[in-house]
Amino acid sequence: MFDIQEELKKLPNCPGVYIMHDEADNIIYVGKAINLHNRVRSYFRKNIGRGPQIDKMVSLISRFEYIVTDSELEALVLENNLIKEYSPKYNTMLKDDKTYPYIKVTLGEAYPRVLFSRQMKKDKSRYFGPYTSAAAVKDTIDLINKLYQLRTCNKNLPKECGNSRACLNYHIKQCLAPCQGNISEEEYQGQVKKALDFLNGSYQDTLKELSAKMQEASENLEFEEAIRYRDLYNSVRQIASRQKITDSDGEDKDIIALAVDDKDAVVQVFFIRGGKLIGREHFYMTHVSGTPRAQILLDFVKQFYAGTPYIPRELILQEEIEDVEIIEQWLSGRRGGRVYVKVPKIGSKEKLVELAAKNAMLVLTQDKERIRREEGRTIGAVKEIASLLGLSDVTRMEAYDISNISGFANVGSMIVYEKGKPKRSDYRKFRIKTVSGPDDYACMKEVLTRRFLHGLEEQKELDHKELEKEFGSFTRFPDLLLMDGGKGQVNIALQVLDELHLNIPVCGMVKDDNHNTRGLYYNNEEIAIDRNSEGFKLITRIQDEAHRFAIEYHRSLRSKAQVKSVLDEIPGVGPSRRKALMRRFKSIDEVKNADVETLVAVDEIPENVARGIYDFFHYGEG
C-alpha cells in the first residue's frame, strides 16, 4: 500500500522528474523540478489556488515515483522524453505528427547533389529549411537542377565515371553529365556554389545570367533555347517575389505566439531564415483548460524543439516563460551554437509577434466555426432525429439493406453511424445462407437475427470492464435501428428483437415513388421531416450509404462468380490455377488476350494447360 504522506517525507532536495500514477497505474502527469521535495509536496497542500484541472489530477493520484538527475537541464530532457513516451492525460500536449521537409546539398561528395530530405543529420551536407510545403521544396529542387544542371543520380563519382552511358537528363540539358567526365570537379563545384547562393536568397546574378543567355539565343535565332531561358527566368522571378524581407539582420529565427480560449490553444510559428519569411505553421495544444498562457507556451517550446531537427539562433516569444536560462542552455546544446529566447516589447519583432498572434486567433476562430458547422451536420442532426421520434439519447445508429438480382447472391449490409458520423470499422457484410429466392423480408430477418445473436454471445463472454474497453461492431447494440423501408421492414426488425427479448427503437426510412427519402416510419405512423433540415440530410446519407455498401458487396460476389464460372469450364484449371491466373492477369479479358507463351510463364500453368486455355478462348470448347 502506497502511503502518499509517508512518501512525501522521503522526497530528496535535488533536481529530477516526478511521475504521477492513477489507481489503474496509468501515468497521468509528468513534471520536472529544481527541488523534488518542494515541488511534489506542493501538489498535496490544500487551498493554494491551483485551478480545477490540477485539483482534478491530484484527486486521481494513487502513487508517485521520481527520478533524480544531476541538473535541471537533465531533468528537462528526461521530462520531454517521458511525456513523448506516455502522453499523460494531464500534461499540456503538442498535437503534431508532422515532419518538415529540408533541401539537402551533399557537400561531402565530389560532385554534390541537391536533394529532398525530411531528416537533418550531422554529416557534411548543408541543409536549408525547414519548409512548410513539400511541394514547394520539390519545385525549388527541380528549378535548381534545371538552372545549374546538377546531377540527380546515386552514382559514386568519380569512381564510377564512364561505367555507363549518360542518362536522359543530360540529353534534355538538365545535367552536365559528370559521370562521363564532361565537366571537371572544379567547374562543377562552381555550379554548386551558384545553387547555394540561390538557396541563400541571392537571385540577382542568376536573373542577369539567364537574361543574357535568353538575349544571346534569340539573336542567334535559337528560339527553343531562348524560350527555355525565358521560362527559367520567369520561374526565378516568381520565387524571388514570394520572399518577404522581415528583418535586416539576416538571422534565422522563429516567431511564436498563441491564442487561447476556455478549452483549446493554437500556437502560430513564423519560420524566418536568412531574414526572409519562408513559411508559417500552426499547432494545436491539448489539455489546456485552466493552464496559464505562459505555461502553454513553455510546454510548446519544450515539446516542439525536442522533435524538430533544426533549431534557429533566436526564438521570439509572445510572453515571458519560466526557466529561460535552462531552455536556452538546452537549445544551444541541441543546435551546437548559442540560442537566444527573447520577448520583444517594441519594434519590428514585436509587430511580427503581434501578426503571429492574430493568425493564431484566426485559426482558432475559424476552426471553432468549422467544428460548429460540422456538429450541426452530425451531432445536431442526430438530436433532430431523436427529438422527432421522442427519444432522449441517441448516439449509435445502425442501418441495414438487402441487395440481390432476381434472388442471385442475396447479401445484407450493416452500416454504423456514431454521433452522426460513419464508423466504417464497424460496418459488416452478410452473405445470406437460408434464403435462395428474392425475399427481402426473409433475408432481413436472417441478417438481424445473426447480428444480434452474435452480439448477445459476445456480451456473455465479456465482463463489464472488458465490455467497456472492447466494444466491437456486434457487442455494442444501437440506440436506434434504421430500416431501409417502411412498415414491412420495421415489423421484421421488431419481430427479431422481440424473439431475442431486446428493447431497441426501430425506425423506417420511407421513400416516395421516385425512390427519394420521404419521411420516417415509427410507432406505426409516418412522421414528416423537413427536407431542408440537417436531420433529413443525415437520414438520406445513411440510406445512401447502406445501399452503396450492399451493392458493392453484391457486385464483388457477382464478379467472383463470373470468374469462377468461366475459368472452371476449362479442362485442367482448378482453384489454385484459377487464383494464379487472376493474380497475374487481374481480369478475364487479360487472360483471353494472352498468348500461350505468356500463359506458360504463370506459376502452376504447364504448357498443355496453357494451350487448353488459349484454345478455349479462341476456338471454343470443342
N, C-alpha and C positions, 0 to 999 in steps of 0.2 A: 504493500500500500504506500503510495507516494504522499508524503505529508508536506504540503506546499510551504507551510510556515517554518517547518524544521529545515527544509532545503534552502529556503531564502537565507537562513543564518549562515549557511556554508558557502555562499557565493564569494568568489575572490575579488579583491580590489585591483583588477587589472583589465586590460582590453580583451575583447573577444566577441563571439557571436552567440546569441541565445535563440533557442528553438522551442516554440510553444506547441504542445500536442493537445488534442481534444480526447474525449472519453474513448473514441474508437481508435485512438493512437494516430490519427491523421495530423500532419503538420499544418497548423492554421496560421502561423506567423513566424517570420524570421527577422531578427534585428541585430544591429551591431551596437557596441557600447565602448566608450573610453574606459568606463568603470562598470563592470558587470554587476557588482554588488549594489551600486546605487541605482542603475538603470532598471534592472529586473524588479527590484523591490518597489520601485515607483508605480508599477502596474497594479500592485495589490494594496495601495493606500486608498482610503475612502475619501470621497468628496473633494477631488482635486481637479474637477472640470476637464476630464479627458475627452468628452464627447461620446455620443451614443454608439458610434461604430466601435471604439476601443472598449467601452463598457461591455458591449455585447461579446466581443472577442474574449475579454478577461473572464466573463461568466462561463465560457466554454472550456477554459484551460483545465485540463486534468493533471498534467505534469509538464515540466520543462526540463530542458537539458542545455548545456552550454559547451562551447569550445574556446579555450583560452588561446590567444595569439600574442605574438611578441610586440605588435604595434597596432595602432588604429588603422593603418594602411592595409595590413594583412587582414584585419577584420572586415574592412570594406570589400576586399576582393573575395573573401570567403562568403560574405553575406550575399554578394551578387551571384556567386556560383550556386549557392543553396536555393535562392529564390528562383533562379532559372530551372533548377533541377526539380523542385517540388511545387512551384506555382501556388504558394499558400493562399488560402481564401481571403485573409485579411491584409495581405500586402497589396499596396497600390502597384498594379501590373501594367507594363507596356504591352499593349495588344498589337504585336507586329511580328510577321514572319517573312519580311522582305529581305532579299539580298540585293545590294545595289551594284550596278554594272560599272566597270572601270575600263579605260583604254590602257593597254599594256604595251610598252615598247621594249622589246627584248634586247637591251643594250649589251647583255652578256654574250651575244652571238656576234660572229664576224660580219654577218650580213643580217642586221636586225629586221624584225617584223613588227607590224602594228596589229595587235590582237584585241579581241573582246574578252574580258575576264570578270568573274564575279568574286574572285578572291585576290587579296593583296598580300603577296608573300614577301618574305625578306630574302630577296635574290638580287641579281644585278640589273633587273629590269626597272624601268621607270613607269610609274602609274599616274594616270590623270583621272580625276573624279573625286568622290563618287557622283554619278549622274542619276537622275530620277527616271529617265526614259531609255530603255534598252534599244528601242527603235532608232532614237536619235544617235545613240552610240554607234550602232551598226551603219547608219547612213554616213556618219563622220568618218569612220574607218574606210568605208567604200570610197568616199571622196578623196581621202589622203592617198589611198593606193592608186587612184586614177591620176592624181596630181603629180605624185613623186615616183610612181611606178615601182613600188616596193614589192618584194616577193611575199607570197602568202603560203607557200608550200612548207612542209615539215622536213625538208632535206637537211642533212648535216653538211653545211658548206663551210669551208671549201673542200672538205674531204670527199664529198660525193659529186664534185664538179665534173660534168661531162659524162656521167654514168647513163643518162637518158636524154631524150630529145626535149626541147623547150615546150612548155605547156601552152595552152590556148591563150593565157593572159599575155604572153609575150607577143603573140600574133595580133592581138587586139590592142596592143600598146598600153597594157596595164601592168607590165612587169619588164624590168630591164634585163632579165634573164642572167643573173649572176651565176646560175647553175651551168651556163655554157661558157663562162669566162668572158662575157661580152662587156663587163664593166669591172674595173679594179675595186678593191676593198675601200681605198681612199675616196674614189668618186662616189661609190655607193653610200659611204658614211656622210658625204656632203648632202645627199638627198635625204638621209635620215635626219640631219641637222635641220633642214628646211621643214621637215614634218614636225619636229619638236618645237620649232618656232611657231608653227601654225597652231599646234595644240596649246601653246602658251598664250595664244591670242594675238600673235603678230601676223596680220593678214596683208599689210600694205605691199610688202615685197612680192608676195605671191600674186596679188592682183596686178601689179605692174608687169611682172614677167608674163602672165597669161595674156594681158592686153597687147604686149609687144608681139608675142607669138601669134596671136589672132590676126594682128595687122599684117605681119610678115606673110602668113599663109594666104591671106586674102590678096596681097599684092602679087604673090606667085601663082595666083589662080588655083590654089589648093583649097577649094571651098569646103570639102568634107573636113579637112583639118581645121579650117577656120571655125566651122560650126562646133567642132569638138571643144576647141579652146573657149569659144563663146559660152557654151553650156557650163564648162568648168568655172569660168569667170563668174557667171550668174550664181552658181552654187556657193562659191566662196563669199560673194557679197551677201547672200541670204543668211549664211551663218554669222557673218560679221554684224549684220543688222540686228540679229536676235540677242546679241550680247549687250547687257546693260551695265555700264560702269557704276559701281556703287561706292567705291572707296578708293581714294588716290594712293593709299599706301601699298596696294597690291598684295596684301597678306591674305592667307587662307583663313576664313572664319565661318562659324555657324551662328546665325541669329536665331534665338529660341524664345518663343512666347507662348502663352497658353490662354485658353478660355475655359471657364468652369461654370457649370450650373449645379443643381442640387444632387444630380446623380452621375453626370458624365464630365469628362475633361478631354479636350483636344489640344495637343501641342503642335505648333507650326514651326518648322525649321526652314530657314533660307540657307542654301549652300552657296557660299561665296568662295571662289577660287581665283587667285591672281587678281583680286579686285573686281571680279565680274560675277554677277549672279548667274549661276549655271543651272539652277533648278530649285524647287521647293517641294516639301512633302509634309503631310500632316499625320499625326499618330494619335491613336485613342489610348487613354489610360482608364483602366477599370478599377473597381473597389475604391472609389474616391470620396464616397459620401462622408462628410464631416472632416475630411482631411484638409489641412491648410494648403493654400496655393503654393507657398514656398516648398512645402514637403513634396507635393506632386512634382514640382519642377526638379527637385533634388533626385527623387526616385527615377524620373525620366533620364536625367543625365547619367546616373549610375548604370541603369539598365541598357540604354541605347549605346553608350560609348564602351560598354563591356563587350558588345557584339559587333560593332562596326569596325572594319579593318583600317579605316583612315581616321586619324584624329587631326583636326586643324590646329593652327597655332593659337587661335582665340575662340572662346565661347562667349558670345554676347547674350546675356540673360535679361529677362524682363524684371526679375526680382532678386534680392539677396537670398542666398541659400546658406544653410549651415555647413560646417566642415569644408569651407572653401580651400583652405591650405592643403588639407588631405586630398580633396578632389584634384587640385592642381598637381600635387605630387604624383598621384596615381595616373592621371592622364599624361603627364610628362614622361613617366616611365613607359607607358604604352606607346607613345609617339616616338620616343627616342630623342626628344628635344623639348625645350621649355614650352609649356602651355599655360595660358592666362585665362582666368574666368573673370569677366567684367560685367558690371551693371551700369550702363551709361545714363547720365542724367540730362545731358543737353547734346546738341549737335546731330550730325548725320546718322550716327549709330543709334541714337535714341529714336530717331524718326523711323529707322528700319525696324527696330523692336516694336514700335507702335504699329507699323504696317503688318508685321507678322502677327501681332495680337488681333488686329482687325480681321485678318484672313482666318485665324483660328476660330474667332467668334462666328464668322460667316459659315465655316464648315459645320460648326456645332448647330447653328440655327437651321441651316438647310437640311441637315441630317434629321433634326427633330421634326421638321416639316415632312420630310420623306417618310420617316417612321410613322408619323401621324396618319399620312395618306395610306401607307401600307396596312396599318392597323385597321383603318376604315374598310379596306378591301378584304381583310381576313378576320380578325377578332370582332370588329364591328359588324361584319356581315353575319357571322355566326350568332351574335347576340340578337340580330334582327330576326333570324330564323327561329331561334329559341323563343323569342317573345311572341312571334306569330303562333307558335304551337303551344304556348303556355308552359314552357319548360324552364326550370330555374337555372340549370347549369349544364351547358353542352361544351365539351372540349374536343372529344374524339368522335368523328363520324365515319361510318363505313358505307360504301355504296357497292352494289352488285349489278352485273349484267350477264346475259347469256348470248352466245354467238354460235350460229351454225348455218349451213347452206343445205336446205332440204333434209335436215337431220344428219348430215355428214359431219363427223368430228365435233360433236357437241362440246363446248367449252364454257366455263364460267370465269368471271373476273371479280376480284375483290380489291377495291382501292380504299385507301385510308387518308382522311384529312384530319390534321390536328391543329387547333387554333386557326382554322381557315386556310391552312397550307397543306399541300400534298406531302405525305410521309411515305416516300416511294420504297423505303427499306421494308415497309410492312405490306406492300402490295403482294397479292398471291394469285396464282392461276390454278384452275381446277379442270382436269380432263374428266368429263362425265363418264361414269362407269356403269350406271344402272339403266340408262335411258338410251334407246337406239334410234328412235324417230324424232321428228321435230316437235317436241313437247316442252315448251319453255317453263311451264309451271313445275313439271316433274323435275326438270333439270335444276331449277332454282331451289326446290326442296332438298335435293341431294347436296347442292353446294352449301346451303345454310346449315344443314344437319352436320355435314362433315366439319365445317368451320367451328361450330360451337361445341360439338363433341370433343374435337381436338383441344379446344381451349379449356374445357372442363377437366379433361385428363391431365393437361399441363398444370393446372392450378392445384390438383390433388398432390402432384409430385413436389410442389414447392411450398416451403413455409412462408410466413408473411414477409419476413425481411428479404428473403431471396426474391419473392414476388415483386417487391418494390424495385429491386436492383435490375431484374432480368425480364421486365415486361417485354414479351415478344408480340408478334403480329397476331397470334391466336390467344395468348394468355390474357391479354387485356381486352375487355369487352367494350363495345362502343357506348357512348351516351345517347346516340341516335343512329338508327338504321335507316338508310335511304334506299328505296327500291326504284328501279328504272321502270316505272309503270304506275298504274292506278290501283283500283280496288283488288283486282285479282292477285297481283304480286304482293301487295300488303298482307292479304289474308293468308297467303302461303307462308310468309315470314312469321306472322302471328301464330300460325299453327305449329311451326317448328319450335318457336320459343316456348309455347305452352307445353308441348310434349317434353321439353327439357327443363321445365319449371324455371324459366328465365323471364325477368321483367325488364324489357328494353323497349323504349318507344320506337315505333316503326312509322315511317312517313313515305308516301309515294310521290315520285316526281312525275307529274302528269303532263303529257304532250297533247298538242292540238292535232287537227287533221294534216297539217303541213309538217308534222314532226318537230315542232318548236315547243319549248317548255311553256306551259300554260299556268300551272299553279301547283299546289301541294295537296295531297290526299292524306288526311289524318283524322283518326277517331270517327270514321265513316262519313266524313264530309270533305268536300273540296274547298280549299282555302285560297282565295285570290291573293296574288302577291304583286306589288308594284314593279313593273318591268324596268323601271329606271333605278331601282334600289340596289344597293350592294349585295343584299341578301339574295335577290333574284339572279344577279350576275354570278354569285358563288354557286348557286344551285345549278345553273347552266354549265359552269366549268366542271363541276363534279360529274354531271350527267355525261358530258362530252368525254371526260377523262375515263370513266368506267367503260364507255362504249369503245373508245380508242384502244384501251388495254385489252379488252376481249377480242376485238377484231385483229389486232396484231398477233395475239396468241393463235387464233384460228388460222390466220394466214401462214404462220410458220409451220403449223401442223399440216396444212394442205400442201405446202412446198415439200416437206419431208416425205409425205405420202406419194407425191408425184415422182420424186427422185427414186423412191423405193420401187414403185410400180414399173417404171421404165427400165432401170438398170437390172432389176431382179429377173426380168424376162430374158436376159442374155445368158446363154449357157456358160457356166464357168465363173460367173460373177456372184459371189455370196456377200454376206455382210462386211467382212474385212476388206475385200477387194473394192466393194462399193465405197467404203469410207476412204480408202486410199485414193480412189479416183476423184472423189469430191474434195479431198484435201488439196489435190494437185490442180484441179480444173475449176472448182468453185461453182460451175453451172453445167447443166446438161448440154447446152449449146457448145461449150468449150470441148466437152468430151466428143460430141458429134463431129466437130470440125478438126479433131486431132488425127494425124496420120498414124500408121502402125508403128513407125519408129518412135514417135513421141509417146505413144501409149506404152510401149515396151520399157521406156525409161522410168515409168512409175513403179515404185516398190510394190512387190507382190503380184505384178501383172506379167506372166510369162508370154512368150511370143504367140503361142496358139490362141490364148485368151484375147490378146491384143488384136489379132486378126479377126476373131469372132466379134469383138466389139465394133471394129471398123465395118465389117460386112453387115452387121445388124443395122447400123445407121445408114449405110449406103446402098444395100441391096435387099434389105428386108430380112425377115426371119428365115425364109427358105433359102 
